[in-house]
Amino acid sequence: MDEVFRALADPTRRSLLDELFQEDGQTLSALEQRIPMTRFGVMKHLKVLEEAGLVVTRRRGREKLHFLNPVPIRLVHDRWVSKYAEPWAAGLSKIKQRLEDRTVEKVFEIYIKTTPERLWEAITDPELRSKYTFGVGVESDWTPGSSYVGRHAAAGVTISEGENLEVDPPCRLVQSFNAVWSDDVRAEGTSRVTWEIEPVEDSCRLTVIHDQLREGANGQLYGGWPMILSGLKTLLETGELLTTPGSLMYAKSFAQPTG
């Protein structure tokens, strides 16, 4: 058990176990992308976890897959939690999880025939951005830790605001997101939006992840993403603006704010 406790003492190793809990059977390359650390560093932590029995590996073809092994943790549990206390401990744990860990994420993916640089420009340039986000342009200096504001140019009102958490042009942009166009969405508080750009031959795969959303959050927070990304694709590939019933509805509501 000493090895188990030593392995669990490090936050990076706990993060690796969290990643395997979310998606078991990952390669070293996949885990490396999820942990802000060099490949060698991830390998060292995985070795410690393997030696403690918390991670087991299997070969599948040329790939080496890593799996979470919960048995050592269960043995720790069984050592100090008696059969009489176990139902109470389990019940309290479930209550804590229900109260604290009720967040969801929404993932959107689209392929656009363009370059990463042009796509990054379309995301960060206020004038281009407003052409596919219902007239809302985003203003910022696009440096890590800086703030940004989304404003509707015609109405002159603020629609959203937040902080640029990660800025890595033209590959990745992570932002906190606070919607302020109505009292209902403002009450939802802060969520997070991640833009990931990956070149694929003569095109780009754009993945937008909107997470840290409250379970049952107002659908206005994320419901517009399919229209936004479709408009972005149309703009970059044809130079034209995409008009849909939904985009007209959002544009009209933003141009006529309440409160």
C-alpha positions in Angstrom: 0.0 0.0 0.0 3.0 2.3 0.4 3.5 2.3 -3.3 -0.2 3.1 -3.9 -0.1 6.1 -1.6 3.1 7.4 -3.1 1.7 7.1 -6.6 -1.5 8.9 -5.6 0.3 11.7 -3.8 1.3 13.4 -7.1 -1.5 15.5 -8.8 -0.2 14.7 -12.3 -0.6 11.0 -11.6 -4.0 11.5 -10.2 -4.9 13.4 -13.4 -3.6 10.5 -15.5 -5.9 8.2 -13.6 -8.8 10.6 -14.1 -8.2 10.6 -17.9 -8.2 6.8 -17.9 -11.4 6.7 -15.8 -13.1 8.9 -18.4 -11.7 6.9 -21.3 -9.9 3.6 -20.6 -7.4 2.0 -22.9 -5.5 5.0 -24.1 -2.1 5.1 -25.8 0.9 7.1 -24.5 0.4 9.6 -27.4 -3.3 10.2 -26.4 -2.4 10.8 -22.8 0.4 13.1 -23.7 -2.0 15.4 -25.5 -4.2 15.6 -22.4 -1.5 16.3 -19.9 0.6 19.6 -20.1 3.9 17.7 -19.9 6.6 16.3 -22.1 6.2 12.8 -23.4 9.1 11.6 -21.2 7.5 13.1 -18.2 4.2 11.3 -18.9 6.1 8.1 -19.4 7.8 8.4 -16.0 4.5 9.0 -14.2 2.9 6.1 -16.0 5.8 3.9 -14.9 5.1 4.8 -11.2 1.4 4.0 -11.6 2.3 0.7 -13.2 4.6 -0.3 -10.4 1.9 0.5 -7.9 -0.5 -1.7 -9.9 -2.9 1.3 -10.6 -2.3 1.1 -14.3 -2.0 -2.0 -16.4 -1.0 -2.2 -20.1 -1.9 -4.4 -23.0 -0.5 -4.6 -26.5 -3.0 -4.3 -29.4 -1.1 -4.6 -32.7 1.7 -2.0 -32.6 -0.1 0.1 -29.9 0.4 -0.1 -26.1 -2.8 0.7 -24.3 -3.1 1.8 -20.7 -5.9 0.8 -18.5 -7.0 1.9 -15.0 -6.8 -0.9 -12.4 -9.1 0.0 -9.5 -8.2 -3.1 -7.4 -5.4 -1.5 -5.3 -7.7 1.4 -4.4 -10.4 -1.0 -3.4 -8.0 -2.8 -1.2 -7.2 0.5 0.6 -10.9 1.1 1.0 -11.5 -2.4 2.4 -8.6 -2.0 4.9 -10.2 1.0 6.8 -13.9 1.0 5.8 -15.8 -1.7 7.7 -18.8 -3.6 6.3 -20.9 -1.6 8.7 -19.6 1.8 7.7 -19.5 1.1 4.0 -23.2 1.9 3.2 -22.9 5.2 5.1 -19.6 6.1 3.3 -21.0 5.2 -0.1 -24.2 7.2 0.6 -22.3 10.3 1.6 -20.0 10.0 -1.4 -22.9 9.8 -3.8 -24.5 12.9 -2.2 -21.2 14.8 -2.6 -20.9 13.8 -6.2 -24.5 14.8 -7.0 -24.0 18.2 -5.5 -20.5 19.0 -6.8 -20.0 17.1 -10.0 -23.0 17.9 -12.2 -21.4 19.4 -15.2 -21.7 18.5 -18.9 -19.8 19.2 -22.1 -20.9 19.8 -25.6 -18.6 18.9 -28.5 -19.0 20.2 -32.1 -16.7 19.2 -35.0 -16.6 20.5 -38.6 -14.2 20.3 -41.6 -13.4 23.5 -43.4 -11.4 23.8 -46.6 -9.0 26.5 -45.5 -5.6 27.0 -43.8 -5.1 27.1 -40.0 -3.9 30.7 -40.2 -7.0 31.8 -42.1 -9.3 29.9 -39.7 -7.6 31.5 -36.7 -8.0 34.9 -38.3 -11.7 34.3 -38.8 -12.1 33.3 -35.1 -10.2 36.3 -33.7 -10.9 39.1 -36.1 -13.9 41.1 -34.9 -15.2 42.0 -38.4 -14.9 38.5 -39.8 -16.3 37.0 -36.6 -19.4 39.1 -36.7 -20.3 37.8 -40.1 -21.1 34.3 -38.8 -22.0 34.9 -35.1 -25.2 36.8 -35.6 -23.5 40.2 -35.8 -21.4 39.7 -32.7 -17.7 40.6 -33.0 -15.1 39.7 -30.3 -12.6 42.2 -29.2 -9.4 41.3 -27.4 -5.6 41.6 -27.7 -5.5 37.7 -27.7 -2.8 37.2 -25.2 -2.9 34.6 -22.4 -4.8 35.9 -19.4 -6.3 38.8 -21.3 -10.0 39.6 -21.4 -12.3 39.6 -24.3 -15.7 41.1 -25.0 -18.3 40.0 -27.5 -20.3 43.0 -28.8 -23.2 43.3 -31.3 -22.0 46.1 -33.6 -25.4 47.3 -34.7 -27.0 47.4 -31.3 -23.8 48.5 -29.5 -24.4 46.1 -26.6 -22.2 43.5 -24.9 -23.3 39.9 -25.5 -20.5 37.9 -23.8 -17.3 38.3 -22.0 -14.5 36.3 -20.4 -10.8 35.5 -20.2 -8.4 34.0 -22.8 -7.0 31.1 -20.7 -4.8 29.6 -23.4 -3.8 31.3 -26.7 -1.7 29.1 -29.1 -2.2 30.4 -32.7 -3.2 28.9 -35.0 -3.9 25.7 -33.1 -5.7 26.2 -29.8 -7.8 28.8 -28.0 -9.3 28.3 -24.6 -11.7 30.9 -23.1 -13.9 31.3 -20.1 -17.4 32.2 -21.2 -20.0 34.4 -19.5 -23.2 35.0 -21.5 -24.8 38.4 -20.6 -27.4 39.0 -23.2 -30.3 38.2 -20.8 -30.8 37.7 -17.1 -31.6 34.0 -17.7 -28.2 33.2 -19.3 -26.3 35.6 -17.0 -27.5 33.5 -14.1 -25.8 30.4 -15.5 -22.4 31.8 -14.6 -19.0 30.9 -16.1 -18.5 28.0 -18.6 -15.5 27.3 -20.9 -15.1 27.2 -24.7 -12.1 25.5 -26.4 -11.3 25.9 -30.1 -9.0 23.3 -31.5 -7.7 23.6 -35.1 -6.0 20.6 -36.8 -4.8 20.7 -40.4 -6.0 17.7 -42.5 -4.4 17.8 -46.0 -5.9 20.9 -47.7 -8.5 21.4 -45.0 -8.8 21.9 -41.2 -10.8 20.0 -38.6 -12.2 22.5 -36.2 -13.4 21.1 -32.8 -15.3 23.4 -30.4 -15.7 22.0 -26.9 -18.2 23.9 -24.6 -17.8 22.4 -21.2 -18.1 23.2 -17.5 -21.8 23.7 -18.2 -24.3 23.1 -15.4 -26.4 20.0 -15.9 -29.7 21.3 -17.4 -28.1 24.6 -18.4 -30.0 27.1 -20.5 -29.9 25.8 -24.1 -29.2 29.3 -25.4 -25.6 29.0 -24.1 -24.7 26.2 -26.6 -27.7 25.9 -29.0 -26.2 28.3 -31.5 -23.0 26.5 -32.2 -24.2 24.4 -35.2 -25.3 27.6 -36.9 -22.2 29.5 -36.0 -19.9 26.7 -37.3 -21.9 26.3 -40.5 -21.7 30.0 -41.1 -18.0 30.0 -40.5 -17.5 27.2 -43.0 -19.7 28.9 -45.6 -17.9 32.2 -45.2 -14.4 30.7 -45.6 -15.2 28.4 -48.4 -17.5 30.6 -50.5 -17.1 34.2 -49.2 -20.9 34.3 -48.6 -23.0 34.7 -45.5 -25.2 31.9 -44.3 -28.7 32.9 -43.5 -30.9 30.4 -41.5 -34.1 30.9 -39.6 -32.2 30.4 -36.4 -29.5 32.9 -37.3 -32.1 35.5 -38.1 -33.8 34.8 -34.8 -30.6 35.2 -32.7 -29.5 38.3 -34.7 -32.8 39.9 -34.1 -32.9 39.1 -30.4 -29.3 40.4 -29.9 -30.1 43.6 -31.8 -33.1 44.3 -29.5 -31.8 43.5 -26.0 -34.0 43.6 -23.0 -33.2 45.0 -19.6 
